[in-house]
Amino acid sequence: MLRVLAVDDEKPALEELLYLLRADSRIRSAEGATDATEALRRIGRALDAGPDSEEAIDVVFLDIHMAGLTGLDVARLLAGFARPPQIVFVTAHEGFAVQAFDLKAVDYVLKPVRRERLAEAVRRARELVTAQHAGEQAARQAAGRPGTGTAEAGGPAGPAVVPGPAGEQIPVELGGVMRFVPVDDITYVEAQGDYARLHTADGSHLVRIPLSTLEERWAARGFVRIHRSHLVALGRIDELRLDAGATSVRVGTAELAVSRRHARQLRDLLMQPRTPKPPGPA
């Protein structure tokens, strides 16, 4: 269960957020802070005490516009720590989303906060915290067994790609059960800090491996970088859109931005003839 800190300098908004968080069964404890300075003091104590202490904080739900330091300032300061809490921005302003995700935020929730939308942010944060704990445990176990020559699934080296009847597969954890997702089923990959979210037609899976590693590993399988935050299976792109100088692609129901740095290369690749995929077994 998650231990969270909510930060907002408007007391009614903070009380409403705390009420919603405390009503969520996945939240173990939810405390509030009314300014960034108080929040940083609490987070500093939590980091000093360690992840297993009573003062530990897993996730910070953070307003952006506050007197003094802003929520973005707080996030930048926390990025300098070795093991900072996850951050969910909760704000009335849409215009800071790009900066927020550049700071590796888990989610960006707009006010007025809806219960269902907050529940989704809690789910994402819980996934990341659970994966982080599993990766740290795997790393400790691997450190206790030197010379094995293999990486634990979800460990520091990331999940290994293994052969399977449907081609290469990647192990993911789902509800405490290890599943194997065929790489060919992955439509695009989304960076989330040191983790990556693998998107398929059936859902998504979080793995502890950087996007840059997957970019190098899967280049030969037709995955291309279109943005600092996204890696896409070239054959899964349904549409390329140009609008007022901005480029995006549609992959299934998802529309993903293409950075200017990658737009030219992507257009060139899409202009090349594609080899049709062989039909599956009847």
N, C-alpha and C positions, 0 to 999 in steps of 0.2 A: 504493500500500500504506500501511496505517495505522501511525503511530508512537504507542504507547500507554504510559500510566503506570497501574499498578495500586497502590491504596492500601489497606492493611489492617494494623491493629496486632497481629493474630494471625499469627505467622510461618508456621505450617503452612497456614493458609487462603490467605495471600499466595503461598506457593510453589506451591500447587495451582492457583491462578488463573493465575499466570505460566506454569505448565506448559501449561495448556489454551490460553492465548492464543498462546504461541510455536509451538504445533502447528498453528495456523490459517494457511493460506497467504496470507491477506489481511493478515496482520500483518507489517510490516517489522521492527519492534523493539518489545520489551516490557520495561520496567524497573519496579522496585518501590520503594515507599516505605512505611515502617512507622508513620508518624504524619502528621497533617495539616500540621504545621509544615514537615517535610521536603518534603512534596508541594508546598506553596505556594512554597517556595524554588525547587524545580525548575521549576514552572510559570512562576514569575516570570522565571527565566533564559530559558526557552523563548520567552516572549512578547517579552522584550527582544531576543532574537537574531533573531526574525522567522520566518515560516512556511516559508521555504526553507532554514533552517539545519539543521545536524545535531542540534541540541538541541530542535528543534520537537516539540511534542506535539499530536496530533490529537484523541485521546480519553483521558479519565481514567475508569478503572473504580474506583469509590469505595465503600468501606464506609461505613455510617452511624454505628454505635456505635463510637467510638474515644475513647481517653483525651484530655482536652483538647478541642480543637475537633472537632466532629462532622463527618460528611460533608456534612450539610445546611449547616453553617456555611461549609465550603469552597465549596460551590456558590453560596451567597449572595455570597461575596467575589468569586468569578470572574465573576458576573453583571455586576459593575461595569466589566469590561474591554471594550474595543471588539471584540476578536476572541478570546474565550475558547475553550478546547478544548471539544468535546462531552463530556457526562457520562453515564455509565451507572452507576446505583447497583447494588451487589452486597451484599445484606444478608440476615440471617436473620429480619428483622422485616417483617411485612406492613403494619403500621399507618402507615407513612410515605409510601405511594405517592402520595397526593394532594399532599402537600407537595413530593415529588420532581418530579412533573410540573408543578406550579406554577412550579418552578425551571427548567423547560424541559429536563428530563432526556430523553435519547434513549430510555432503557429502564430497567426496574426488575427485576433478576434476583434471585431468592430462592436462598439457600443451603439445602442443599448444591447447588452449581452443577452442572447437567447440561451435558454437552458440546453437545448439540443446542440447548439454550436459550441458551447463551452464543454459539453460532454465529449465532443469530437476532439477538442484540444487536449482534454485530459487523457483520452485514449492514445493520442499520438505521443504525448509526453511519457505516459506509462510504458509504451512500447520501447522508447529510447532508453529510459532508465533501466528497464528489465534487461535489454540487450547489453547495456553498459555493464551492469552487474554480472551478467553471464560471461561477458568477455573478460572481465577482471578475474573471475573465478577460474576460467579456462587458462588464463595466463599464469595464475598461481600454480595450478596443477601441472602445466607444462614446465614451469620452472623447477618443480619438484621431481621431474622425470627427464633429466638431461639426456641428450643423445638419441631420442626417439625418432627425430628426423621428420616428424609430422606436425602439422598445426591443428589445434583444436578448432572445431567449427565455431565460428564467431569469435575466435581469439585474435591476437594482435595481427597475425598475418592474413586474417580474413578467412572466410569459408573456402575450402578447397573445391574446385570443380572436379566432379567425379564422372566416370563413364557410366552410362546406363543404357537400357534398351531403346530409349528414345533419343540417344545422343548424349551430349554433355549435360550434366545436371548440377545444380547448386543446392547444398543443404540449407534449409531454413527451419526455424522453430515456430510452431503454431500450436498454441494452447498446451505447451509442455510436450508436444510430440514433434519429432524430427521428420520433416518431409523433404522430398527432393523435387525441385522445380526444374524442368528442362529449360536450358538457356534459350532454345528456340521459341519458347512460349513468352519470353520477356519482350514487351513492346518498347518500354523506355525505362530509364533509371534516373532517379532523382537524388541529388546529393543532400544529405542532412548531417553536416559536420563531418565527423570521422566515420559516419555510417552511410549506407546507400539504401534507398527504398526501391525494390524491384517491382515494377508494375506489369501485370499480366491482364488478360481479358477477364479473369476471374477475381482479381483483387490485387493486393500488394503485400510485400514481405520486406521486413527490415533486416539487413545484414551488416555486420561490423567490418566494413571494408571501404576505403576511400574511393570516390568516383574515378580518380586518376588511375588507380590500379585496374579497375574494370575497363577503363578506356584502352589501356595498353593490352590487357589480356584478351579483350573481345574485338579488337580492331579487325582481325581476320574473319570474324563472324558477321561483319557488316554493321557493327555499332559505330556511330559517329558522334562526336561532341558537337552540340549545337549551341551550348551556353555553359557558363561556369557551373550551372546547377543541373544540367540535363545531358544524358547520353541516350541516343535514340537508335533503335534498329531501323536501318535505312529502308528495308523492305516493308516496314509497318507504317510508313508515312503515307497517309491518305491524301493530304492536300498541302501545298505550299502557298502561303498567302502573303501578299505584299499590300501594305496599307499605309499611305503617307510616309513612306520611307522605312517603315518597320516591317520586319519579316517574322512570320510565325509558321508553325506547321501544325496540322491536325493529325493526331494519332488516336484512332478510335474516337472517343468522346472528349479527349483531352486536347486543349490548344496550348502549345508551348512556344514561348518566345525564342527567337534565334538572334544571337548577338551579332553585331556588325562584323566582328572578327571572324565568325564562322559562316556568315551568310553566303559569301561567294563560293567557298568550297562546297557547301551543301548544294547550292544550285547546280554546280558543275557535276556533282555526283548524281543528282536526280535526273540530269539530262542524259546520262549514260543508259543504254538499254539494260533492262533487268532480265535476269534469267528466271523463268517461272519456276516456282517451287514444284517438285514432283508431287503428284496426288498421293494422299495417304491411303492406307489399306482400306479396302471396301468393308 
